[in-house]
Amino acid sequence: MHRINLFEATKNIHDYSNFVVSEVNDHVLRAAVIDGEFHWHKHEECDELFLVLEGELIIDFEDRTEVLQPGDVYTIPRNVMHRTRSNGRTVNLCFEKADNDITGS
């Protein structure tokens, strides 16, 4: 057990980065720094929960777009096609199953 300060862990990251912060049973908490866009994908076996810490996270779906601000939480159900992106640096947390393929399909 140890303490992790997410603001310190991400402050010098400016390019895309996605890393495991902690493990909880069969799930992980990932921190992601995004500046730009990730490809369209879906996760067939698990939901994915986002919590925005810094910046603005944009999540595109086939029929709409959600714009998340710091403090916002959003869950994407399994098997839903989506793309995350930003128009500047954003830092978010993602809670998902540990065996989830983070690149999607």
N, C-alpha and C positions, 0 to 999 in steps of 0.2 A: 504494500500500500504506500502510495506517495501522492503528494499534492502536485497538480499541474495547473499552471496559469496559462489559459488559452490565449490571452492577449500577448503575453511574452513569447509563447511558442510560435505565434504566427506573425509577429510584428515585422520581421525582416524578410518575409516571403512575399514576392510580388508576381511571380509567374504561377501558373496552375500547379497546385499541390493538393494531394488528398492522402491523409495518413490516419492510422488508428491511434486514438488518444487513450482509450480504455476498453476493456472487455467486460461484459456483464452477462453471465450465463452463456447462452449461445448467440448473443448479439454483440455488436461493437458500436462504439461511439467514434465517428470519424470527424476530423476537422478538414475543411476544404477551403482553399483560397482560390478564387476564380477572378479572372479579368479577361472577359471574352465569352466564348460559348463552347459548350460541350455538345457532342453529337446527339441526334435523336436516338432514343433507345427505350427499352422497357425491361423490367425485372419480372420474370415469370414466376419466381418462387417466393417473393417477399415484398411487403410494403416498405416504404422508405419515408422517414420523418425528417424534415428539415427545420432547423432553428437558426435564424439569422442573427449574427452577433454584430456585424459591421457592414455598412454599405447597403446595396439594394440587390436582391436576388430575383431574377426573372425566371419564371417557369412557364415554358410554352407547352401547350397541349394541342391536340389536333383541332379542337374547336374553340379554344380560348387561351388567354394568357393571364397568369397571376403574378402580381408584383409584391414581393415581400420586403418589409422594412425591418430594422433591428428590433428584436423582441417577438417577431412573428414566427409562428409555428405552422407547418403545413405538412400533411401526410398524403403521399401519393400511393394509392392502392396498387397492389401487384398487378402486373400485366397491362398497365396503362402507359401508352406511348407518351414520352415527354422529352424535353430538352431544357437544361439549365443554362443560364447565361447572365452576363452582367455588362453594364456600360462603364465599368470602372471596378476597382478592387472591391471584392466582397469576401467576407469570412462567414462561413456557416458551419453548423454541426449537422451531422447526419447520423441517425440511429437506425440500424438495420441488422439483419442476421449476419453473423460472421462469415458464413459461406456464400454470401451474395456476390455475384460477379459484378463488380462496380462499373464495368464498361457496358453492361447490359447486352441486349441482343436486338 
